[in-house]
Amino acid sequence: MSDFSEELVRPTTEDEQGETCVLSGTGMCFPWLQKHIETVATGGKREKDFAQTTSACLSFIQEALLKHQWQQAAEYMHSYLQILEDSDSNKRQGAPEIIWRLGSEILYYHPKSSLETFNTFADRMKNIGVMNYLKISLQHALYLLHHGLLEDANRNLSQAETWRYGEKSSSKEVLINLIQAYKGLLQYYTWSKKKMELSQLDEDDYAYNTASQNMLNHSWKTSINLCALIQIPGVWDPFVKSYVEMLEFYGDQDGAREVLTNYAYDEKFPSNPNAHIYLYGFLKRERAPREKLISVLKILYQIVPSHKLMLEFHRLLRKSEKEEHHKLGLEVLFGVLDFAGCTKNITAWKYLAKYLRQTLMGSHLAWVQEEWNSRKNWWPRFHFSYFWAKSDWKDDKTLACEKALVAGILLGKGCRYFRYVKKQDHQVLQKKIKQMKKSVKKYSIVNPGL
Amino acid sequence: MDLEEAKEFKERCTQCAAVSWGLTDEGKYYCTSCHNVTERSKEVVNTEAIPNTKIQAINRGLKRKQKLEKGWDWYVCEGFQHILCQQADALQTLGVGPELKNEVLHNFWKRYLQKSKQAYCKNPVYTTGRKTAVLEDNPSHSDCDSAPELLSDFSCPSFVESGAESQPDGHARKPFSIVKAPQSEMASICSGSLDGVEYSLRKEKGIVKMSMPRTLAFCYLSLLWQRETVTLSDLLRFVEEEYIPYIHAFQQFPEEMKLYGRDKGIFAIESWPNYEDIYKKVIEVATFLDLPRFPDITEDCYLHPNILCMKYLMEVNLPDEMRDLTCQVVKVTGIGEVGFLTFDPVAKKTETVKYDVQAVAVIIVVLKLLFLLDDNLEWSLSSIAEKYNEDNKEDKPWFDFRKWYQVMKKAIDEKKQKWEEARAKYIWKSEKPLYHSAIDKPVVHKRREMVVNLQKQFSALVDSTPAVEKKSPSSFQFNWTEEDSDRTCFHGHSLQGVLKKKGQSLMTKNSLYWLSTQKFCKSYCKHVTTYEESNFSLSYRFVLNLFSFLLRIKTSFLHEEVSLIEKRLFKKKYNNKTKKKSSKSRKVRRH
């Protein structure tokens, strides 16, 4: 056998030697350097024009894809495929993945392409080398899913699942888990369809039993497929959600809680707001104590202070007995309104107006000032400009009133927003405006004397 | 090849009387020299026990797997000869006279074989110092283009025709004795040709080994000898446009000439020919062949700078009137003299005139004389010309550099784009895959199949409109006619705007000039000078880029040539070693 290995090694040297090879230092990458070096005449052997063709071809394909010229891209692809026969084994080995990515993109969009073409292409690419089998299988399945071919996708995933080559590497393991998880997701889909059917059946119906039995079978398979993946750190929202739904359906509350808690709190997982949202939703369904709900939302508040759940959070805090929660409640409201997307949120403004009054009545002026200090430079222009007063009044008078009250409290009755709304003579809102004026007079944090 | 196993068979071949047998896959004997297959098959000699024969059968099965393709016996030089033939044929269809192939190239090639001791000499390289089994010559041995046929008659007038026929001509083949490479020992390093492995290992001093680029050197030398109207850049462009077989030439070998292993490195190349490289090889080959002085390049030859300048002026759409100026420059610099132009490999070994590059350089010098090309004067002169043309619509228009720039820029950009696209779409790999060794073979075949399948799939997506039909080959890349309204033709425009009368003679209005190179390299780097793009004016760069694209050469290469012309033109300046920019007015006489 020694002869054989020699044979494998020796012939390649002839072609490979002399190729210009630029190694950049420790992980540093200068994209311009490569180009620069190519143009510099070197004493050694020139790069073959074959390599020039393939690299030019690649950039033409990329350009065509960028411009959505699928036709041209396919034309260049025809020539680019030569790279699979490159005598440079490095390039040859890297090629299938590039070809797969470009090719699948072209076939996805090309008007003449069909499902069949895509399938043949995917099957061919899977079998060039062994490196890409799993990845391509998975993407192929996603393509089929996209076209609504659930059964085909499922078959594809099953095939990939049973595929084995060489030793299990960690990257391969993740892929296998993903493949299984997608299979699980498909099974979840059929399960939830069955669930719908079941809900329409009468419990006394004899069909009910078989149907529920059927569902049980499904869920068992699914959970096996899903649970492996969600142990690995990552963002697995759809998988976690469906897994938890099934667990809950069969009354495994503890299991569901464990999965969600792990998903939200395990430090190895990347920070993911959805993890906390799911957990909160679950706890709420479970009617967990307020304290617990607050602690979950507190984390979400740190990650996404503008989330719509924040108003719910505020309500929880308001109802709490602890003083620090009351203070946090104010913070949360201010926090929500810091975001441009929430400026017209009437509930937030209503809460703020109400809560400001409440806080000031409770003589916590310091809390308000603390929040206001960091915002007094930009909120007036951001929320309370003359322009906003006019447009808010035009669009939504109630919102304008709430905002005017807040503006009055924070900026004093001299502020433009407040003055504009105050001046508007509106019969229905007359009472409200009057009340507003009174409140401002009473609670405004700005000392009119100064 | 099972030569070992065929050893015991000692009978003479019924066809050619040689005793050299191989075994076919079916186990029959065949003659390795004439490929006559006998009816006799190898008998199983030892049948002591039945299990034993089984083992033998298994053994044979395994052996067969390693077997390489068996075709005709052929030599590397025959391969090159075949390619040269194809190239000569292609040149003939391009309009070159038949003498090129039958006389000139044929003779050069014979001379090469002799000089490299492959044939026509007392002690050919194939028989020296090697334990070999020399085959007996036989009259009916007739490989398609085998060397023996060619070498048979020194005075044989035709080069290829003789190869096609099989002339029984025993005696001449003697020097070309065939060596059987001990192939079984070199299973990993193999070749389809008989001497491919040795050939690739051969490194003799003073021998110029044949290679694909050198086939073009041979072609160019014969073109030059014949003083044909093809320049080196034209030749290389024809190669690139596939009018002359080069990259895929080996695919035209007869079916039976198997090509694999080391042959791959010799015949299958993955680069287009490069002007500088081929130019060097031309000189190298000419020197090696010890060629005598080439026929004179006189004023009526296509390669004479006056004629080439005219050609390139037409090509780049410049006014015909510039011809007088180029002739002046040629005269002053002395580059139009026969002694300077004629290639004499023995006398001046290191160089020959790059006719095309030189002619183009002359045009650039003239453009600099007229317009200075300093990003300033050419534009102000253009404005004057533009105004004149507006006011005098009936007259012969003055040449407007700006307008010319606009037309040429557009044209060249389009051309370049197409050229780049064509390069990116070029298919390098041959239909039949080439492999390095027997082990490699199935893998390579499978890969090939895969590529073909994938290509089929993608070509199905391409619009079925036929590809742009190949235009017929031409030494012109641009065509400027008066009819085309988009692309103004400047051939008829006059240079009146940039010349002024002084007594009887005409002078350029512009009296300034700047030298492309102040100092020439004197070290051993062989560069004349360096070209740093950013140091030069935009219009000079444009002109340089335009011409170097036409000739498919590097801009720095053309810049060097421009500098060399200037060196001849402003000899005094360089001799005085003044470092300041020269400003010199030159008189230009007309008629």
Chai-1 contact restraints between the chains, C-beta under 6 A:
chainA,res_idxA,chainB,res_idxB,connection_type,confidence,min_distance_angstrom,max_distance_angstrom,comment,restraint_id
A,E7,B,S188,contact,1.0,0.0,6.0,A-B,restraint_1
A,E7,B,S437,contact,1.0,0.0,6.0,A-B,restraint_2
A,E7,B,I439,contact,1.0,0.0,6.0,A-B,restraint_3
A,R10,B,S188,contact,1.0,0.0,6.0,A-B,restraint_4
A,P11,B,H436,contact,1.0,0.0,6.0,A-B,restraint_5
A,P11,B,S437,contact,1.0,0.0,6.0,A-B,restraint_6
A,E14,B,G265,contact,1.0,0.0,6.0,A-B,restraint_7
A,K48,B,E270,contact,1.0,0.0,6.0,A-B,restraint_8
A,K48,B,S271,contact,1.0,0.0,6.0,A-B,restraint_9
A,D49,B,S271,contact,1.0,0.0,6.0,A-B,restraint_10
A,D49,B,W272,contact,1.0,0.0,6.0,A-B,restraint_11
A,F50,B,E270,contact,1.0,0.0,6.0,A-B,restraint_12
A,F50,B,W428,contact,1.0,0.0,6.0,A-B,restraint_13
A,T53,B,A424,contact,1.0,0.0,6.0,A-B,restraint_14
A,T53,B,Y426,contact,1.0,0.0,6.0,A-B,restraint_15
A,A56,B,A424,contact,1.0,0.0,6.0,A-B,restraint_16
A,C57,B,A424,contact,1.0,0.0,6.0,A-B,restraint_17
A,F60,B,A424,contact,1.0,0.0,6.0,A-B,restraint_18
A,A74,B,F458,contact,1.0,0.0,6.0,A-B,restraint_19
A,A74,B,L461,contact,1.0,0.0,6.0,A-B,restraint_20
A,A74,B,V462,contact,1.0,0.0,6.0,A-B,restraint_21
A,E75,B,V462,contact,1.0,0.0,6.0,A-B,restraint_22
A,M77,B,F458,contact,1.0,0.0,6.0,A-B,restraint_23
A,H78,B,Q455,contact,1.0,0.0,6.0,A-B,restraint_24
A,H78,B,F458,contact,1.0,0.0,6.0,A-B,restraint_25
A,H78,B,S459,contact,1.0,0.0,6.0,A-B,restraint_26
A,S79,B,K425,contact,1.0,0.0,6.0,A-B,restraint_27
A,L81,B,V451,contact,1.0,0.0,6.0,A-B,restraint_28
A,L81,B,L454,contact,1.0,0.0,6.0,A-B,restraint_29
A,L81,B,Q455,contact,1.0,0.0,6.0,A-B,restraint_30
A,Q82,B,W428,contact,1.0,0.0,6.0,A-B,restraint_31
A,Q82,B,K429,contact,1.0,0.0,6.0,A-B,restraint_32
A,L84,B,R447,contact,1.0,0.0,6.0,A-B,restraint_33
A,L84,B,V451,contact,1.0,0.0,6.0,A-B,restraint_34
A,E85,B,K429,contact,1.0,0.0,6.0,A-B,restraint_35
A,E85,B,R447,contact,1.0,0.0,6.0,A-B,restraint_36
A,H110,B,L461,contact,1.0,0.0,6.0,A-B,restraint_37
A,K112,B,L461,contact,1.0,0.0,6.0,A-B,restraint_38
